[in-house]
């Protein structure tokens, strides 16, 4: 459960080897094997985290409990990290 994704930070989706899907693809076939996908929020009913199952509207509260910071503060910390590192 990453606070950075809650505040709209882009997530890089890892591409896994195509051989994990199909060992010998037919000629001319390109295989993509993303490790996960980005799901639009309107399709999310619950968020399963190491903290338990929470409704999407409670994500900000869970962030506050975990980090004692609001999503906006977490975003600012990320901006500061990016500019110094």
KEFILUM-347727 format. One line per field, with one value per residue: x, y, z of N, C-alpha, C, O in turn; residue number from 0; residue in one letter; chain. Coordinates in steps of 0.1 Angstrom, whole numbers, plus 5000, padded with zeros to 4 digits. Layout:
// residues N
nX <- (X,...) .
nY <- (Y,...) .
nZ <- (Z,...) .
caX <- (X,...) .
caY <- (Y,...) .
caZ <- (Z,...) .
cX <- (X,...) .
cY <- (Y,...) .
cZ <- (Z,...) .
oX <- (X,...) .
oY <- (Y,...) .
oZ <- (Z,...) .
k <- (NUM,...) .
r <- (A,...) .
c <- (A,...) .
***
This chain:
// residues 85
nX <- (5009,5009,5015,5021,5008,4982,4981,4982,5006,5024,5026,5051,5047,5058,5072,5070,5088,5079,5079,5069,5042,5038,5057,5066,5057,5036,5049,5052,5036,5032,5038,5027,5034,5024,5032,5012,4981,4968,4939,4909,4894,4866,4860,4867,4859,4868,4899,4927,4951,4982,4973,4948,4914,4900,4876,4876,4871,4882,4909,4925,4924,4936,4962,4968,4968,4989,5012,5010,5004,4988,4974,4982,5005,5021,5025,5040,5063,5073,5078,5098,5118,5123,5135,5158,5172) .
nY <- (4988,5019,5053,5071,5065,5070,5097,5103,5098,5086,5052,5029,5003,4971,4951,4918,4888,4877,4849,4838,4837,4824,4799,4794,4815,4820,4830,4866,4873,4895,4895,4909,4911,4923,4929,4938,4957,4990,5000,5017,5040,5039,5012,4999,4983,4976,4978,4958,4954,4952,4960,4952,4949,4976,5002,5022,5050,5052,5053,5076,5080,5057,5061,5084,5071,5053,5069,5093,5116,5137,5129,5150,5160,5138,5137,5161,5154,5134,5150,5166,5146,5137,5160,5163,5140) .
nZ <- (5000,4989,4997,4978,4954,4960,4959,4933,4919,4892,4883,4875,4854,4856,4830,4824,4813,4780,4776,4799,4794,4769,4755,4729,4707,4679,4646,4641,4662,4689,4723,4753,4788,4814,4848,4865,4865,4860,4876,4869,4893,4896,4894,4917,4946,4971,4989,4993,5017,5035,5059,5061,5048,5032,5026,4996,5001,5026,5024,5027,5055,5064,5054,5070,5095,5092,5085,5097,5082,5059,5026,5009,5022,5021,4994,4990,5004,4987,4964,4974,4980,4954,4943,4957,4953) .
caX <- (5000,5018,5009,5024,4998,4970,4981,4983,5019,5024,5032,5057,5042,5069,5069,5076,5092,5068,5080,5061,5029,5038,5071,5069,5046,5036,5056,5044,5027,5039,5032,5029,5031,5026,5031,4999,4975,4962,4925,4902,4889,4852,4858,4873,4850,4876,4914,4933,4964,4988,4966,4934,4905,4894,4869,4884,4870,4890,4924,4932,4924,4946,4975,4971,4972,5002,5023,5007,5005,4977,4979,4989,5018,5029,5029,5050,5075,5078,5084,5111,5127,5127,5143,5171,5178) .
caY <- (5000,5030,5066,5079,5062,5076,5112,5105,5096,5076,5039,5022,4989,4962,4941,4905,4881,4870,4835,4833,4835,4814,4796,4794,4821,4819,4842,4878,4876,4902,4892,4917,4904,4933,4923,4942,4968,5002,4999,5029,5040,5035,4998,4994,4983,4974,4978,4948,4958,4945,4966,4947,4953,4989,5008,5033,5063,5053,5053,5088,5078,5047,5068,5092,5062,5047,5078,5106,5127,5137,5126,5162,5160,5127,5141,5171,5147,5128,5160,5170,5135,5137,5171,5161,5127) .
caZ <- (5000,4988,4998,4966,4943,4964,4956,4919,4913,4882,4887,4864,4853,4852,4820,4826,4800,4772,4777,4810,4789,4759,4752,4714,4700,4664,4640,4640,4674,4700,4736,4765,4800,4825,4862,4871,4857,4867,4875,4872,4906,4897,4894,4929,4958,4984,4988,5002,5020,5046,5070,5061,5037,5035,5014,4989,5008,5039,5021,5033,5069,5066,5052,5082,5106,5089,5083,5104,5073,5049,5012,5003,5029,5015,4980,4992,5008,4975,4956,4980,4978,4940,4940,4963,4950) .
cX <- (5009,5011,5011,5014,4985,4969,4984,4996,5018,5031,5038,5053,5053,5064,5077,5079,5080,5068,5072,5046,5028,5052,5074,5057,5047,5043,5046,5035,5036,5031,5036,5026,5033,5024,5018,4993,4971,4947,4918,4895,4874,4850,4863,4862,4857,4891,4919,4947,4969,4981,4952,4927,4899,4886,4877,4883,4878,4905,4931,4934,4935,4960,4978,4975,4986,5014,5021,5008,4993,4983,4987,5003,5027,5034,5040,5063,5081,5084,5097,5122,5132,5136,5157,5179,5181) .
cY <- (5012,5044,5074,5077,5069,5091,5114,5104,5085,5063,5033,5007,4980,4952,4929,4898,4875,4855,4829,4831,4824,4812,4798,4801,4820,4832,4854,4881,4883,4899,4903,4910,4914,4925,4926,4953,4979,5001,5013,5029,5036,5020,4991,4995,4982,4974,4968,4952,4950,4950,4960,4952,4966,4994,5019,5046,5064,5053,5064,5086,5067,5053,5077,5083,5056,5057,5091,5118,5125,5133,5138,5163,5150,5131,5151,5164,5140,5138,5164,5159,5135,5149,5171,5149,5124) .
cZ <- (5000,4988,4985,4955,4947,4960,4941,4912,4903,4887,4875,4864,4848,4841,4822,4813,4793,4774,4789,4805,4779,4754,4738,4707,4685,4658,4639,4652,4685,4713,4746,4777,4812,4838,4868,4862,4866,4865,4878,4885,4907,4897,4907,4940,4971,4980,4998,5004,5031,5059,5071,5048,5041,5023,5009,4996,5021,5036,5027,5048,5072,5064,5065,5094,5104,5090,5091,5095,5063,5035,5006,5009,5023,5001,4981,4996,4996,4966,4961,4978,4963,4936,4946,4959,4936) .
oX <- (5015,5001,5003,5011,4977,4958,4987,4998,5012,5041,5031,5055,5057,5053,5089,5074,5072,5057,5069,5039,5019,5059,5085,5049,5058,5043,5034,5028,5047,5019,5048,5016,5043,5016,5013,5000,4970,4942,4921,4889,4869,4838,4864,4857,4852,4895,4917,4955,4962,4983,4944,4933,4892,4890,4885,4893,4879,4913,4942,4944,4943,4969,4990,4985,4993,5025,5030,5013,4988,4995,4996,5013,5039,5045,5050,5074,5093,5095,5107,5133,5144,5145,5166,5191,5186) .
oY <- (5015,5046,5083,5086,5072,5096,5125,5108,5075,5064,5031,5001,4982,4947,4929,4902,4869,4849,4817,4824,4815,4821,4804,4794,4819,4842,4852,4891,4878,4901,4905,4902,4913,4916,4919,4957,4978,5002,5019,5018,5030,5016,4979,5006,4988,4970,4970,4953,4941,4943,4963,4957,4967,4991,5026,5053,5075,5053,5062,5090,5069,5050,5077,5086,5055,5054,5100,5128,5114,5134,5136,5166,5152,5128,5150,5168,5140,5135,5166,5162,5133,5147,5177,5148,5114) .
oZ <- (5010,4981,4982,4947,4938,4957,4937,4901,4906,4894,4865,4875,4836,4841,4823,4802,4800,4773,4789,4812,4779,4750,4735,4701,4680,4665,4636,4651,4688,4714,4748,4778,4819,4840,4877,4852,4878,4854,4888,4889,4917,4900,4908,4944,4981,4969,5010,4995,5037,5070,5080,5039,5051,5011,5016,4997,5026,5046,5033,5054,5082,5072,5069,5101,5114,5096,5091,5099,5061,5033,5000,5002,5021,4998,4973,4991,4994,4960,4954,4975,4961,4928,4941,4961,4933) .
k <- (0,1,2,3,4,5,6,7,8,9,10,11,12,13,14,15,16,17,18,19,20,21,22,23,24,25,26,27,28,29,30,31,32,33,34,35,36,37,38,39,40,41,42,43,44,45,46,47,48,49,50,51,52,53,54,55,56,57,58,59,60,61,62,63,64,65,66,67,68,69,70,71,72,73,74,75,76,77,78,79,80,81,82,83,84) .
r <- (X,X,X,X,X,X,X,X,X,X,X,X,X,X,X,X,X,X,X,X,X,X,X,X,X,X,X,X,X,X,X,X,X,X,X,X,X,X,X,X,X,X,X,X,X,X,X,X,X,X,X,X,X,X,X,X,X,X,X,X,X,X,X,X,X,X,X,X,X,X,X,X,X,X,X,X,X,X,X,X,X,X,X,X,X) .
c <- (A,A,A,A,A,A,A,A,A,A,A,A,A,A,A,A,A,A,A,A,A,A,A,A,A,A,A,A,A,A,A,A,A,A,A,A,A,A,A,A,A,A,A,A,A,A,A,A,A,A,A,A,A,A,A,A,A,A,A,A,A,A,A,A,A,A,A,A,A,A,A,A,A,A,A,A,A,A,A,A,A,A,A,A,A) .
***
